[in-house]
Amino acid sequence: MQYGSDLGGLVCPSQNPRPNVVEKLVEYRCAHYAAHSEAATYTTNTPARVQFRFSNPILCELRSGMKVMRIGGADPFEVRPGDAVFVPAGLEIDVDLGSASFHQPVECDCVEIEASRFESILGRLNERAPGNERDGMFGINWSAFAVLREPEARNLDLPSLMRLFRMERDVFMDHRIDARIEDTLLGLLQARAHDLLLVAAKAPDNGIHAAIRLIRESLHRHVSVDELARVACMSVSSLHRNFQRQFGTTPARLANDYRVAEAKKMLREGDERTEALAFRLGFSDASHFSRTFRKMTGESPLEYRKSRRHKPCSPVW
């Protein structure tokens, strides 16, 4: 997640004495972690305007207050309590929190989900498609966002997912969260299939898919824009225009989004040193990796690893 703000810096919560980028962006952030996902509740009681992007898809629901959002250069829209918003990775999000006040704070729940969860669901859906429908296999439109108004958003039942994140950890909790996330994503895709799903046979291939595939397959090295333009069969200027139009970002930033998403997975699941991770993910050195990681997440790699590790727990029968 990358952050920007016109704020001079807000007061950080006393429970965490280390001010980080997230807490400067909004007045209070309460984060919850599971094995393969994370969630946070953001509370803002000071008028502000903020810009940021996530390295993974996010699903948010407004709990109180009102805000105006603009995503990836689209027209701005109001978000009111009970409304849910899905935003894919990499799209720039501009949020106007001008209505926030001490007596009427803006409070929002946000769940960050790895893109691989969507791909896994679609893989199973496509496997079950009748043989004569395989030419119309589904894919995710990673350039599209979706807004679900209350009461339609109620079907996603994000409050129950947030309750699971807030509960005490036991041996079953991560599995319950994973199952609940999958149910929520299925509900989202079913409700917004016309916006979020592409039929492979009908999806236009303007060369960008080849460029994205090269980026994903080459996280261990730097891929120049000239190389991306060649595989996409377009000029460098056309490549940049297409990336901005479809993803709201540049090829280099999107590559870093993918690298940081992969780094988060490796930090959660392994014990590899940050120097080795930096090399494996194509960063020039550990310092470059740490700076990029902190800029996008608000934490250093070591802080992220420590906060996401769970102590072994006993079953609760």
DASULKA-V786394 format. One record per backbone hydrogen bond with DSSP energy under -1.0 kcal/mol. NH is the residue of the N-H (numbers start at 1). CO is the residue of the C=O. E is the energy in kcal/mol with one decimal. If there is no record, write none. Layout:
{{NH	CO	E} {NH	CO	E}}
//
This chain:
{{2	53	-2.9} {4	51	-1.6} {6	49	-1.6} {16	13	-1.3} {24	20	-1.5} {25	21	-1.4} {26	22	-1.7} {28	43	-1.6} {30	41	-2.3} {32	39	-3.2} {34	37	-2.7} {38	112	-1.5} {39	32	-2.7} {40	110	-2.4} {41	30	-2.2} {42	108	-2.9} {43	28	-2.6} {44	106	-2.7} {50	95	-2.4} {51	4	-2.4} {52	93	-2.2} {53	2	-1.6} {58	87	-2.6} {59	111	-2.2} {60	85	-2.7} {61	109	-2.4} {62	83	-2.0} {63	107	-3.0} {64	107	-1.6} {67	79	-1.8} {68	96	-2.0} {69	77	-2.8} {70	94	-2.2} {72	92	-3.0} {74	71	-2.2} {77	69	-2.3} {79	67	-2.8} {82	62	-2.9} {83	80	-2.5} {84	148	-3.0} {85	60	-2.4} {86	146	-2.9} {87	58	-2.3} {90	54	-2.7} {91	88	-1.0} {93	52	-3.1} {94	70	-2.9} {95	50	-3.0} {96	68	-3.2} {97	48	-3.4} {100	97	-1.7} {101	104	-1.1} {106	44	-2.9} {107	64	-1.7} {108	42	-2.4} {109	61	-2.6} {110	40	-2.7} {111	59	-2.5} {112	38	-2.8} {113	57	-2.7} {117	114	-1.8} {119	115	-1.8} {120	116	-2.4} {121	117	-2.0} {122	118	-2.7} {123	119	-2.3} {124	120	-1.8} {125	121	-2.2} {126	122	-2.8} {127	123	-1.8} {128	124	-1.3} {133	130	-2.3} {134	131	-1.3} {136	133	-1.9} {137	134	-1.2} {139	198	-2.2} {141	196	-3.1} {142	140	-1.2} {144	141	-1.7} {146	86	-2.0} {148	84	-3.1} {152	149	-1.0} {153	149	-1.7} {154	151	-1.2} {155	152	-1.6} {156	153	-1.6} {161	157	-1.2} {162	158	-2.5} {163	159	-2.0} {164	160	-1.5} {165	161	-1.8} {166	162	-1.8} {176	172	-2.1} {177	173	-2.7} {178	174	-2.4} {179	175	-2.4} {180	176	-2.3} {181	177	-2.7} {182	178	-2.2} {183	179	-1.9} {184	180	-2.3} {185	181	-2.7} {186	182	-2.3} {187	183	-2.1} {188	184	-2.3} {189	185	-2.8} {190	186	-2.2} {191	187	-2.3} {192	188	-2.2} {196	192	-2.8} {197	193	-2.0} {198	139	-3.4} {200	137	-3.7} {202	199	-1.9} {203	199	-1.6} {211	207	-1.6} {212	208	-2.8} {213	209	-2.4} {214	210	-2.0} {215	211	-2.2} {216	212	-2.7} {217	213	-2.1} {221	218	-1.9} {228	224	-2.1} {229	225	-2.7} {230	226	-1.9} {231	227	-2.1} {232	228	-1.8} {234	229	-2.2} {239	235	-2.4} {240	236	-2.3} {241	237	-2.1} {242	238	-2.7} {243	239	-2.3} {244	240	-2.4} {245	241	-2.4} {246	242	-2.6} {247	243	-2.8} {254	250	-2.4} {255	251	-2.4} {256	252	-2.0} {257	253	-2.2} {258	254	-2.2} {259	255	-2.3} {260	256	-2.8} {261	257	-2.2} {262	258	-2.2} {263	259	-2.6} {264	260	-2.5} {265	261	-1.5} {266	262	-2.3} {267	263	-2.7} {268	264	-2.0} {269	265	-2.0} {270	266	-1.9} {277	273	-2.3} {278	274	-2.8} {279	275	-1.8} {280	276	-2.5} {281	277	-1.9} {282	279	-1.4} {283	278	-2.4} {289	285	-2.0} {290	286	-2.7} {291	287	-2.6} {292	288	-2.4} {293	289	-2.7} {294	290	-2.5} {295	291	-2.2} {296	292	-1.7} {297	293	-1.7} {298	294	-2.7} {304	300	-2.6} {305	301	-2.5} {306	302	-2.3} {307	303	-2.2} {308	304	-1.5}}
//
